[in-house]
């Protein structure tokens, strides 16, 4: 039942799970959250700068059916499926507030993925309907290209949230030698340190292309906006993976935590 006073909420301890041992490391390996995103960015930069746009490897990365666009969709779908799994496996041990957040998070991943793929149009090649032809500036079956309000504003809000939650807060906690206290409310809302590299890349991916416009010099690859989007998608995946691993660790170790 819902208790209006947060102070009345009790900590939760999972039932004993003899089949699973205590995980000493309940976060991802640096291979996934540090080396992989940095390595992928370096690869993308090298391919974009040193290969031919139409005949070289760059043609594999760019475009609506390119690697970047499709991989963005895949990452978001995986994030959505994992979020559903977290809700099904741990939902009864969580307060309705984090459960509602996870539902919205899942729907956000699905919507983001659908918009990136124009809801399947890029794959199946159907003709754009009259409604979207009239309002979509790229004549695609999606909503984010129908107005700046649906395009730039959501990206700005997500970018700000990633900057605060994925960069500022983890760095402040690390400098003060503090950790996220799972016994306090809203612990689940904060990304852990593993999200920082991808968060920084998501925030700064388009900066070089903006600098190019001012100095009238080409040194960056095309498709900076698509690179930003795939970094955001990977951030979404890392966040839910980290939450899943922490909850699994709590279950195995019997750690007490706040359900809210």
C-alpha positions as CSV (number, residue, x, y, z in Angstrom):
1,X,0.0,0.0,0.0
2,X,1.1,3.6,-0.6
3,X,2.3,5.5,2.5
4,X,2.2,9.3,2.1
5,X,5.1,9.7,4.5
6,X,8.5,8.7,3.0
7,X,9.8,8.1,6.5
8,X,7.3,5.3,7.0
9,X,8.7,3.3,4.1
10,X,10.7,0.4,5.3
11,X,13.8,-1.0,3.7
12,X,13.4,-4.1,1.6
13,X,15.4,-7.3,1.9
14,X,15.0,-10.0,-0.8
15,X,14.0,-13.5,0.2
16,X,17.0,-15.8,0.5
17,X,18.2,-17.1,-2.9
18,X,20.4,-20.1,-2.2
19,X,20.9,-20.9,-5.9
20,X,22.7,-17.6,-6.5
21,X,25.9,-16.6,-4.9
22,X,26.9,-13.1,-3.8
23,X,28.4,-11.1,-6.7
24,X,31.4,-9.1,-5.5
25,X,31.3,-6.9,-8.6
26,X,27.8,-5.8,-9.5
27,X,28.7,-3.4,-12.3
28,X,29.7,-4.0,-15.9
29,X,33.3,-4.5,-16.9
30,X,35.2,-1.5,-18.2
31,X,35.2,-3.3,-21.6
32,X,31.5,-2.4,-22.0
33,X,31.2,1.1,-20.5
34,X,34.6,2.6,-21.3
35,X,36.6,0.7,-24.0
36,X,33.7,-0.1,-26.3
37,X,32.1,3.4,-26.6
38,X,35.5,5.1,-27.0
39,X,36.7,2.5,-29.5
40,X,33.5,2.8,-31.5
41,X,33.9,6.6,-31.6
42,X,37.5,6.4,-32.8
43,X,36.4,3.9,-35.4
44,X,33.6,6.1,-36.6
45,X,35.9,9.1,-36.8
46,X,38.5,7.2,-38.8
47,X,35.9,5.8,-41.2
48,X,34.2,9.1,-41.7
49,X,37.4,11.1,-42.3
50,X,39.6,8.6,-44.2
51,X,37.2,6.5,-46.4
52,X,35.1,7.5,-49.3
53,X,31.5,8.5,-48.6
54,X,29.9,6.4,-51.3
55,X,32.4,3.7,-52.1
56,X,34.3,3.2,-48.9
57,X,33.3,2.0,-45.4
58,X,31.7,5.4,-44.7
59,X,28.8,4.2,-46.9
60,X,28.2,1.4,-44.4
61,X,27.8,3.9,-41.5
62,X,25.8,6.7,-43.1
63,X,22.2,6.9,-44.2
64,X,18.9,5.8,-42.9
65,X,19.8,2.1,-43.5
66,X,23.4,2.6,-42.3
67,X,25.0,0.9,-39.3
68,X,24.5,3.9,-37.0
69,X,20.8,4.3,-37.5
70,X,20.1,0.6,-37.2
71,X,22.4,0.0,-34.2
72,X,20.6,2.9,-32.4
73,X,17.3,1.1,-32.9
74,X,18.8,-2.2,-31.7
75,X,20.2,-0.7,-28.5
76,X,16.9,1.0,-27.7
77,X,14.9,-2.2,-28.3
78,X,17.3,-4.2,-26.0
79,X,17.0,-1.4,-23.4
80,X,13.2,-1.6,-23.6
81,X,13.2,-5.4,-23.3
82,X,15.5,-5.4,-20.3
83,X,13.3,-2.7,-18.6
84,X,10.3,-5.0,-19.0
85,X,12.3,-7.9,-17.5
86,X,13.4,-5.7,-14.5
87,X,9.7,-4.8,-13.9
88,X,8.6,-8.4,-14.1
89,X,11.4,-9.8,-11.9
90,X,11.8,-7.0,-9.3
91,X,8.6,-5.1,-9.5
92,X,6.9,-6.6,-6.4
93,X,9.9,-5.4,-4.4
94,X,9.7,-1.8,-5.6
95,X,7.4,1.1,-4.8
96,X,4.9,2.2,-7.4
97,X,6.9,5.4,-8.1
98,X,10.0,3.5,-9.5
99,X,7.7,1.1,-11.3
100,X,5.9,3.9,-13.0
101,X,9.3,5.4,-13.9
102,X,10.4,2.1,-15.5
103,X,7.1,1.9,-17.5
104,X,7.7,5.4,-18.8
105,X,11.3,4.6,-19.4
106,X,10.4,1.6,-21.5
107,X,7.8,3.5,-23.5
108,X,10.4,6.2,-24.1
109,X,12.9,3.7,-25.5
110,X,10.2,2.2,-27.7
111,X,9.1,5.6,-29.0
112,X,12.7,6.7,-29.6
113,X,13.4,3.4,-31.5
114,X,10.2,3.8,-33.6
115,X,11.0,7.3,-34.5
116,X,14.6,6.4,-35.5
117,X,13.3,3.7,-37.9
118,X,10.3,5.9,-39.0
119,X,8.2,3.1,-37.6
120,X,9.6,0.6,-40.1
121,X,9.5,2.7,-43.2
122,X,13.2,2.7,-43.6
123,X,13.2,-1.1,-43.7
124,X,10.1,-1.9,-45.6
125,X,10.1,1.1,-47.9
126,X,6.4,2.0,-47.8
127,X,5.3,5.3,-49.3
128,X,4.7,8.2,-46.8
129,X,1.0,8.8,-46.3
130,X,-0.7,12.1,-47.1
131,X,-0.8,13.2,-43.5
132,X,2.9,13.0,-43.0
133,X,3.7,14.3,-46.5
134,X,1.9,17.5,-45.4
135,X,3.6,18.0,-42.1
136,X,6.9,16.2,-42.2
137,X,9.8,18.2,-43.6
138,X,11.7,15.0,-44.7
139,X,8.5,13.3,-45.9
140,X,9.0,10.4,-43.5
141,X,6.6,8.5,-41.3
142,X,7.7,10.0,-38.0
143,X,6.8,12.9,-35.6
144,X,10.1,14.4,-34.7
145,X,10.6,15.9,-38.2
146,X,7.2,17.6,-38.1
147,X,8.2,20.6,-35.9
148,X,11.1,21.9,-33.9
149,X,9.0,21.4,-30.8
150,X,9.0,17.7,-31.3
151,X,12.5,17.5,-32.5
152,X,14.8,19.9,-30.6
153,X,12.9,20.3,-27.3
154,X,12.9,16.5,-26.3
155,X,16.5,16.2,-27.3
156,X,17.4,19.3,-25.2
157,X,15.6,17.9,-22.2
158,X,17.2,14.4,-22.6
159,X,20.6,16.0,-23.1
160,X,20.2,18.2,-20.0
161,X,19.1,15.2,-17.9
162,X,22.0,13.1,-19.1
163,X,24.4,15.9,-18.4
164,X,23.1,16.4,-14.8
165,X,22.5,12.8,-14.0
166,X,25.2,11.1,-16.1
167,X,28.1,13.6,-15.7
168,X,27.6,16.1,-12.9
169,X,26.2,14.0,-10.1
170,X,28.6,11.0,-10.6
171,X,31.6,13.3,-10.7
172,X,30.5,15.2,-7.6
173,X,30.0,11.9,-5.8
174,X,33.3,10.6,-6.9
175,X,35.2,13.8,-5.8
176,X,33.5,13.7,-2.4
177,X,34.2,9.9,-2.2
178,X,30.5,9.2,-1.8
179,X,28.4,6.3,-3.1
180,X,24.8,6.1,-4.0
181,X,23.1,5.0,-0.8
182,X,20.5,2.3,-1.7
183,X,18.9,2.7,1.7
184,X,17.7,6.2,0.8
185,X,14.7,7.1,-1.5
186,X,15.3,7.6,-5.2
187,X,18.6,5.8,-5.3
188,X,17.5,4.0,-8.4
189,X,17.1,7.3,-10.3
190,X,20.9,8.1,-10.3
191,X,23.1,6.7,-13.0
192,X,26.3,5.1,-11.7
193,X,29.9,5.9,-12.7
194,X,29.7,3.5,-15.7
195,X,27.4,5.9,-17.5
196,X,29.8,8.8,-17.4
197,X,32.0,8.2,-20.6
198,X,28.9,7.6,-22.8
199,X,27.1,10.6,-21.2
200,X,30.1,12.9,-22.0
201,X,30.1,11.6,-25.6
202,X,26.3,12.1,-25.9
203,X,26.6,15.7,-24.8
204,X,29.7,16.6,-26.9
205,X,29.3,14.5,-30.1
206,X,27.9,17.4,-32.1
207,X,30.3,20.1,-30.8
208,X,33.0,19.6,-33.4
209,X,30.5,20.0,-36.3
210,X,29.4,23.3,-34.8
211,X,33.0,24.5,-34.5
212,X,33.5,23.7,-38.2
213,X,30.8,26.2,-39.1
214,X,32.7,29.0,-37.3
215,X,36.2,28.3,-38.5
216,X,35.2,27.3,-42.1
217,X,37.3,24.1,-41.9
218,X,36.4,20.4,-42.3
219,X,38.0,18.0,-39.8
220,X,35.0,16.1,-38.5
221,X,32.8,13.3,-40.1
222,X,29.3,13.8,-41.4
223,X,26.4,12.5,-39.3
224,X,27.3,14.0,-35.9
225,X,23.7,14.2,-34.9
226,X,23.3,10.4,-35.6
227,X,26.4,9.8,-33.4
228,X,24.8,11.8,-30.6
229,X,21.7,9.7,-30.9
230,X,23.5,6.4,-30.7
231,X,25.4,7.6,-27.7
232,X,22.1,8.5,-26.0
233,X,20.7,5.1,-26.9
234,X,23.7,3.4,-25.4
235,X,23.4,5.5,-22.3
236,X,19.8,4.4,-21.9
237,X,21.0,0.8,-22.2
238,X,23.8,1.2,-19.7
239,X,21.5,2.8,-17.2
240,X,19.0,0.0,-17.1
241,X,21.7,-2.7,-17.2
242,X,23.3,-1.0,-14.2
243,X,20.0,-1.0,-12.3
244,X,19.4,-4.6,-13.1
245,X,22.8,-5.7,-11.9
246,X,22.4,-3.8,-8.7
247,X,19.0,-5.3,-8.0
248,X,20.4,-8.7,-8.8
249,X,23.2,-8.1,-6.4
250,X,20.8,-7.0,-3.7
251,X,18.9,-10.2,-4.2
252,X,22.0,-12.4,-4.0
253,X,23.5,-10.7,-1.0
254,X,20.4,-9.9,1.0
255,X,21.2,-6.2,0.9
256,X,18.6,-3.9,2.4
257,X,17.4,-1.1,0.2
258,X,14.7,1.5,-0.1
259,X,11.8,0.4,-2.3
260,X,11.2,4.0,-3.3
